[in-house]
């Protein structure tokens, strides 16, 4: 079984190669949409009072508030990846594959992880799956 996982990881990495211009556009769209979505959670009163979302220079910082910790989601241009540091599950590196950011070690979609962790932390159903990071021509 671990052999299949390793083969999948290599396959995903090979498919996720983007040219620099396309990567920048998709990564910036991703961070913008995530920031907007997270800010809307705060606006809807779904978050602790000290919840804070900050996006600057390709780095999205989300302080959940209380003792929950901080998420950092950032562009990693040389690798054409999005890196996510979670206070719950630790660091992950995502490749863009078929319109989704995928963690090559498990095949998990970044939106799935965020949905699960934010739902657990905020004790309500938070669904990131509606976010579409693909670029419309």
C-alpha positions as CSV (number, residue, x, y, z in Angstrom):
1,X,0.0,0.0,0.0
2,X,2.8,2.5,0.8
3,X,4.2,1.7,-2.7
4,X,0.9,3.0,-4.2
5,X,1.1,6.2,-2.1
6,X,4.6,6.9,-3.3
7,X,3.7,6.4,-6.9
8,X,0.7,8.7,-6.5
9,X,2.8,11.4,-4.8
10,X,5.2,11.4,-7.8
11,X,2.4,11.4,-10.3
12,X,0.7,14.4,-8.6
13,X,3.9,16.4,-8.5
14,X,4.5,15.8,-12.2
15,X,1.0,16.9,-13.1
16,X,1.1,20.1,-11.0
17,X,3.8,21.9,-12.9
18,X,2.6,25.3,-13.9
19,X,4.3,28.1,-15.7
20,X,5.2,31.0,-13.5
21,X,2.5,33.4,-14.8
22,X,-0.3,30.9,-14.4
23,X,0.9,29.8,-11.0
24,X,1.0,33.4,-9.7
25,X,-2.5,34.0,-11.0
26,X,-3.9,30.9,-9.4
27,X,-2.0,31.3,-6.1
28,X,-3.1,34.9,-5.8
29,X,-6.7,34.0,-6.6
30,X,-6.5,31.2,-4.0
31,X,-5.3,33.5,-1.2
32,X,-7.8,36.2,-2.1
33,X,-10.7,33.8,-2.0
34,X,-9.6,32.2,1.2
35,X,-9.2,35.6,2.9
36,X,-12.7,36.7,1.7
37,X,-14.3,33.5,2.8
38,X,-12.6,33.6,6.3
39,X,-13.5,37.3,6.7
40,X,-17.1,36.4,5.9
41,X,-17.1,33.8,8.8
42,X,-16.0,36.6,11.2
43,X,-18.6,39.0,9.8
44,X,-21.4,36.4,10.3
45,X,-20.4,36.0,14.0
46,X,-19.2,32.4,13.6
47,X,-15.7,33.1,15.1
48,X,-14.3,34.2,18.5
49,X,-14.0,37.9,19.1
50,X,-10.2,38.0,18.6
51,X,-10.4,36.1,15.2
52,X,-8.2,37.9,12.7
53,X,-7.5,37.5,9.0
54,X,-4.6,39.3,7.4
55,X,-3.3,38.9,3.8
56,X,-0.1,40.6,2.6
57,X,2.6,39.9,0.1
58,X,1.4,36.4,-0.6
59,X,1.0,35.4,3.0
60,X,-2.4,34.7,4.6
61,X,-2.4,34.7,8.4
62,X,-5.5,33.5,10.2
63,X,-5.4,33.9,14.0
64,X,-8.4,31.8,15.2
65,X,-8.3,33.5,18.6
66,X,-8.4,32.1,22.1
67,X,-6.0,29.2,22.5
68,X,-6.8,27.8,19.0
69,X,-3.7,29.0,17.3
70,X,-2.8,30.5,13.9
71,X,-2.9,29.3,10.4
72,X,-0.4,30.5,7.9
73,X,-1.0,29.9,4.2
74,X,1.5,31.2,1.7
75,X,2.7,31.1,-1.8
76,X,5.9,29.1,-2.4
77,X,6.8,30.4,-5.9
78,X,10.0,28.4,-6.6
79,X,8.1,25.1,-6.1
80,X,4.8,26.4,-7.5
81,X,3.1,25.3,-4.3
82,X,0.9,26.6,-1.6
83,X,2.2,25.9,1.9
84,X,-0.1,25.7,4.8
85,X,0.9,25.6,8.5
86,X,-1.9,24.4,10.7
87,X,-2.0,24.6,14.5
88,X,-3.9,21.3,14.4
89,X,-2.2,19.2,11.8
90,X,1.1,20.9,11.2
91,X,2.8,21.9,7.9
92,X,1.7,20.7,4.4
93,X,2.8,21.6,0.9
94,X,0.0,21.6,-1.8
95,X,0.4,21.2,-5.5
96,X,-2.2,22.5,-8.0
97,X,-3.7,19.5,-9.8
98,X,-6.8,19.6,-11.9
99,X,-8.2,22.8,-10.4
100,X,-7.5,21.8,-6.7
101,X,-4.6,22.2,-4.3
102,X,-3.6,18.6,-3.3
103,X,-1.3,17.3,-0.6
104,X,0.8,14.8,-2.5
105,X,1.5,12.5,0.5
106,X,-2.2,11.7,1.1
107,X,-4.0,13.0,-1.9
108,X,-6.1,15.3,0.4
109,X,-7.6,18.5,-1.0
110,X,-6.6,21.7,0.9
111,X,-10.3,22.6,1.1
112,X,-11.2,19.3,2.7
113,X,-8.5,19.8,5.4
114,X,-9.6,23.4,6.1
115,X,-13.3,22.4,6.2
116,X,-12.6,19.6,8.7
117,X,-10.3,21.6,11.0
118,X,-12.3,24.8,11.0
119,X,-15.6,22.9,11.6
120,X,-14.0,21.1,14.6
121,X,-12.4,24.3,16.0
122,X,-15.4,26.5,15.6
123,X,-17.9,23.7,16.5
124,X,-20.1,24.3,13.4
125,X,-20.2,23.2,9.8
126,X,-17.7,25.2,7.8
127,X,-17.5,24.2,4.2
128,X,-14.6,25.5,2.0
129,X,-15.5,23.2,-0.9
130,X,-17.4,26.0,-2.6
131,X,-14.2,27.9,-3.3
132,X,-13.1,27.4,-6.9
133,X,-9.5,28.5,-7.5
134,X,-9.4,27.8,-11.3
135,X,-8.8,30.7,-13.6
136,X,-11.7,31.5,-16.0
137,X,-10.5,32.4,-19.5
